Amino acid sequence: MRSIGAYVPEKTLSNQDLEKIVDTTDEWITKRSGIKNRHIAAENQAASDLAKEAALQALERAGMSPQDLDMIIVASISGDYLFMPSTACVLADKLGVKNIPAFDVLAACTGFIYAMATAKAFIESGMMKNVLIVGAEALSKFVDYTDRTTCVLFGDGAGAAVISATENKDESIMDIHISADGTYQDFLITPGGGSKNPCSDYVQNERLQFMKMKGNETFKVAVRTLSNDVKDILENNPIELDDVKFFIPHQANYRIIKAVGDAIGLKDEQLVLTVERFGNTSAASIPMAMNTIYEEGKLKHKDMMLLDAFGGGLTWGSALVPFCGK
């Protein structure tokens, strides 16, 4: 990983703000999620706009221009358009790039790790040298602000990274695990708008165009799956947990993160937490968290990061990644 960058919209939505529009309290939200604040895209901001700002920062920090890229991959569940064109194609146009592959991956909160795995495979095959991966979400456009169980959780933002070929084994991505189980597809779902329930008066009246979540069921499966996945990737690589400088999980819920950390025996100084500041930003949360510790001066060259995510699908994934930026 050659660089990291991120962007959040200017507008914020605090727990106190939510108290004014839905039946909830700051205490209730904080106790159940650990979230205090989230950023909200402006009316004229789409996911690609957030992605562009994060991408430009990552490219600048890598000492590259958009024309140096061989491929662009965007992970998002809140893309600019329904199905086509891909947000990656829109982003490529906004970056002034033509004639390179640009496509989206749809793996919900695990999207950034799926994008990284895809970039790694293309680079190791010799087909590509420099790949831009972006997690970008404008989730506020798909949140039902009459549903107090979900609207308090999600925020908007984007994170981007440049993944480049290297001959130095110590700088290469050590390992990535990704997987899925569609048995639990209804745990996190946007029921309306696709080919199963196309746009209609019924979909709109039943508010099926918004995200739905089975919170309690998701919590239980998430803790078990994430803990097992972290243990598995550590056991399958020549590395101990103490060798990991930072554990950067998907920032969905403090209680999930704490439970996973306790299950794997993590030290407090290894854990990266940004959920309080940004809420759940789905595919953008891991690169945004990474960028936070980079800008705080904590993330240094060759620090080993353990990434871990779980999302709708259900999907999950983990990665052992040394940071090779300056």
C-alpha positions in Angstrom: 0.0 0.0 0.0 1.7 3.1 -1.3 -0.6 5.8 0.2 -3.8 6.6 1.9 -6.3 9.5 1.7 -9.8 10.3 2.9 -12.5 12.9 2.7 -15.7 13.7 4.7 -18.4 16.2 3.8 -18.6 19.4 5.7 -22.0 18.9 7.2 -22.3 17.0 10.4 -25.2 15.3 12.2 -24.8 14.8 15.9 -26.8 12.6 18.3 -28.4 15.8 19.6 -29.5 16.7 16.1 -31.1 13.3 15.7 -33.0 13.8 18.9 -34.9 16.5 17.1 -36.0 14.4 14.1 -36.6 10.9 15.5 -37.5 9.2 18.8 -34.1 8.7 20.2 -31.5 10.1 22.7 -27.8 10.6 22.8 -27.5 8.2 25.6 -29.4 5.4 23.7 -27.3 5.9 20.6 -24.0 6.0 22.5 -24.7 3.0 24.7 -25.7 0.8 21.7 -23.3 1.9 19.1 -20.6 4.2 20.5 -21.5 6.8 17.8 -21.6 10.5 18.6 -21.4 12.1 15.2 -21.5 11.4 11.5 -20.9 13.5 8.4 -23.6 14.0 5.8 -23.1 14.7 2.1 -24.7 17.8 0.7 -27.7 17.6 -1.6 -25.5 18.0 -4.7 -22.7 15.6 -3.5 -22.8 12.0 -4.8 -20.5 9.1 -3.8 -18.2 9.9 -6.8 -17.6 13.5 -5.5 -16.5 12.1 -2.1 -14.4 9.5 -3.9 -12.6 12.1 -6.0 -11.4 14.1 -3.1 -10.1 11.0 -1.3 -8.5 9.8 -4.5 -6.7 13.0 -5.2 -5.3 13.1 -1.7 -4.0 9.5 -2.0 -2.5 10.2 -5.4 -0.7 13.3 -4.1 0.7 11.4 -1.2 1.9 8.7 -3.5 3.6 11.3 -5.7 1.5 10.2 -8.6 -1.0 11.7 -11.1 -4.2 10.1 -12.2 -2.5 9.3 -15.5 -0.1 7.0 -13.7 -3.0 4.6 -12.8 -3.6 1.3 -14.6 -7.0 0.6 -12.9 -9.6 2.1 -10.7 -11.8 0.0 -8.3 -14.6 1.6 -6.3 -16.3 -0.2 -3.4 -19.8 1.3 -2.6 -23.4 0.4 -1.8 -24.5 4.0 -2.5 -23.1 4.7 -5.9 -24.1 7.6 -8.1 -26.6 5.6 -10.2 -28.7 2.4 -10.0 -26.5 -0.3 -11.6 -24.9 1.8 -14.4 -22.7 3.5 -15.1 -20.4 2.3 -12.3 -19.2 4.9 -9.8 -15.6 3.9 -10.8 -16.3 5.1 -14.4 -17.7 8.4 -13.1 -14.7 8.8 -10.9 -12.3 8.1 -13.7 -13.9 10.9 -15.7 -13.7 13.3 -12.8 -10.0 12.4 -12.5 -9.5 13.0 -16.2 -8.5 9.4 -16.9 -9.5 7.4 -20.0 -8.7 4.0 -21.5 -8.1 2.1 -18.3 -10.4 -0.5 -16.6 -12.7 1.1 -14.0 -15.3 -0.9 -12.2 -17.2 -1.3 -8.9 -17.3 -4.1 -6.3 -20.4 -4.6 -4.3 -19.6 -6.2 -0.9 -21.1 -3.7 1.5 -18.9 -3.0 4.5 -16.3 -5.5 3.3 -16.0 -3.7 0.0 -12.6 -2.1 0.6 -11.0 -5.4 1.5 -12.6 -7.0 -1.6 -11.3 -4.2 -3.7 -7.8 -4.7 -2.2 -7.9 -8.4 -2.9 -8.9 -7.7 -6.5 -6.0 -5.2 -6.9 -3.6 -7.6 -5.3 -4.5 -10.3 -7.8 -4.2 -8.1 -10.8 -0.8 -6.8 -9.7 0.6 -10.2 -8.8 -0.6 -11.5 -12.2 1.6 -8.9 -13.9 -1.4 -7.2 -15.6 -1.3 -4.0 -13.6 1.2 -2.0 -11.7 -0.7 0.9 -10.0 -4.3 0.4 -8.9 -6.4 3.0 -7.1 -8.9 1.5 -4.7 -11.7 3.6 -3.1 -14.4 3.0 -0.6 -17.0 5.8 -1.0 -20.4 6.1 0.6 -23.2 8.6 0.5 -25.4 6.4 2.8 -27.5 9.3 4.0 -29.3 9.2 0.7 -30.5 5.7 1.5 -31.3 6.0 5.2 -34.8 6.1 6.4 -34.9 8.9 8.9 -38.2 7.6 10.4 -36.5 4.3 11.4 -34.6 5.1 14.7 -32.9 1.7 14.7 -30.9 2.4 11.5 -30.8 6.1 10.9 -28.6 6.7 13.9 -25.9 4.4 12.6 -24.8 5.6 9.2 -22.7 8.5 7.8 -21.0 9.6 4.6 -17.3 9.7 3.6 -14.6 8.2 1.4 -11.2 6.7 1.7 -8.7 5.8 -1.0 -5.4 4.0 -1.4 -2.9 3.4 -4.1 -1.7 -0.2 -4.4 1.5 -0.6 -6.4 3.7 -3.4 -7.6 6.9 -3.9 -5.6 9.9 -6.3 -5.7 10.4 -5.8 -1.9 8.6 -8.7 -0.2 8.6 -6.7 3.1 6.4 -4.1 1.4 3.9 -6.4 -0.2 0.5 -7.3 1.1 1.1 -10.4 3.2 -2.3 -12.0 2.9 -6.0 -11.3 2.3 -9.0 -13.5 3.2 -12.4 -12.8 1.8 -15.6 -14.8 2.0 -19.4 -14.7 2.0 -22.5 -16.6 3.1 -25.8 -15.6 1.4 -27.8 -17.6 3.9 -28.0 -14.4 6.0 -28.8 -12.1 3.1 -31.8 -10.6 4.8 -29.8 -9.4 7.8 -28.6 -6.3 6.0 -30.6 -5.4 2.9 -32.1 -2.7 0.7 -35.2 -4.6 -0.4 -36.6 -2.3 -3.1 -35.3 -0.9 -6.4 -33.7 -4.0 -7.9 -35.1 -6.7 -10.2 -36.7 -8.6 -7.3 -38.8 -5.5 -6.2 -38.5 -2.9 -9.0 -39.3 0.7 -8.3 -43.1 1.1 -7.8 -45.6 2.8 -5.7 -45.6 -0.2 -3.4 -41.9 0.0 -2.9 -42.1 3.7 -2.2 -45.1 3.4 0.1 -43.5 0.6 2.1 -40.2 2.5 2.2 -38.4 -0.5 0.8 -35.9 1.8 -1.0 -34.1 2.3 2.3 -31.6 0.1 4.1 -33.0 -2.4 6.6 -31.1 -4.3 9.3 -31.7 -7.0 11.8 -29.5 -5.6 14.5 -29.4 -8.3 17.2 -28.9 -11.1 14.7 -26.2 -9.2 12.8 -24.4 -8.4 16.1 -24.1 -12.1 17.1 -22.9 -13.4 13.7 -20.5 -10.4 13.2 -18.7 -11.0 16.5 -18.3 -14.7 15.9 -17.3 -14.4 12.2 -14.8 -11.5 12.6 -13.1 -13.2 15.6 -12.7 -16.5 13.7 -11.5 -14.7 10.6 -8.8 -12.8 12.4 -7.6 -15.9 14.2 -7.5 -17.8 10.9 -5.4 -15.2 9.0 -2.9 -15.0 11.9 -2.6 -18.8 12.1 -2.0 -19.1 8.4 0.8 -16.5 8.3 4.2 -16.2 10.0 3.1 -13.4 12.3 1.9 -13.0 15.8 -0.7 -10.6 17.1 2.0 -8.7 18.9 3.6 -8.0 15.5 0.5 -6.1 14.4 0.9 -2.4 15.0 -2.7 -1.5 14.3 -5.9 -3.5 14.2 -8.3 -1.5 12.0 -11.8 -3.1 11.9 -14.8 -1.9 10.1 -16.2 0.9 12.2 -19.8 -0.3 12.6 -20.5 -0.5 16.3 -18.2 -0.1 19.3 -19.7 -3.1 21.0 -18.9 -5.3 18.1 -15.3 -4.0 17.9 -14.8 -4.4 21.6 -16.1 -7.9 21.6 -13.8 -8.9 18.7 -10.8 -7.3 20.4 -11.4 -9.1 23.6 -11.9 -12.4 21.8 -8.6 -12.2 20.1 -6.6 -10.7 23.0 -6.0 -7.3 21.5 -4.1 -4.6 23.4 -5.8 -1.2 23.7 -3.0 0.6 21.9 -3.4 -1.7 18.9 -7.1 -0.9 18.3 -8.1 1.9 16.0 -11.5 3.5 16.8 -13.2 6.2 14.7 -16.8 5.1 14.9 -17.6 7.8 17.5 -16.6 10.5 15.0 -17.9 9.2 11.7 -20.5 6.4 12.4 -20.8 3.5 10.0 -19.5 4.6 6.6 -19.6 1.0 5.2 -16.9 0.4 2.5 -15.3 3.8 3.4 -14.8 3.1 7.1 -11.5 1.2 7.1 -9.6 3.5 4.8 -11.0 6.5 6.7 -9.8 5.0 10.0 -6.4 4.3 8.4 -6.2 7.9 7.2 -7.1 9.2 10.7 -4.1 7.5 12.3 -1.9 8.6 9.4 -2.8 12.2 9.8 -2.4 11.9 13.6 1.2 10.9 12.9 0.8 7.4 14.4 0.9 5.3 11.2 4.5 4.9 10.1 6.3 3.3 7.2 6.2 -0.5 7.3 3.8 -0.6 10.3 1.8 -3.8 9.9 -2.0 -3.3 9.8 -4.6 -6.0 10.4 -7.8 -5.1 8.6 -11.1 -6.8 9.4 -14.6 -6.2 8.0 -18.1 -7.7 8.0 -21.0 -6.5 5.9 -24.3 -7.2 4.1 -24.4 -10.3 1.9 -23.2 -11.5 4.3 -19.6 -10.8 3.4 -16.4 -10.7 5.5 -12.7 -10.3 5.0 -9.4 -9.7 6.7 -6.0 -8.5 5.5 -2.4 -8.2 6.7 -1.0 -5.1 5.1 2.2 -3.2 5.7 1.9 0.5 5.2 4.5 1.7 2.7 3.7 5.4 2.5 5.9 8.2 3.7 
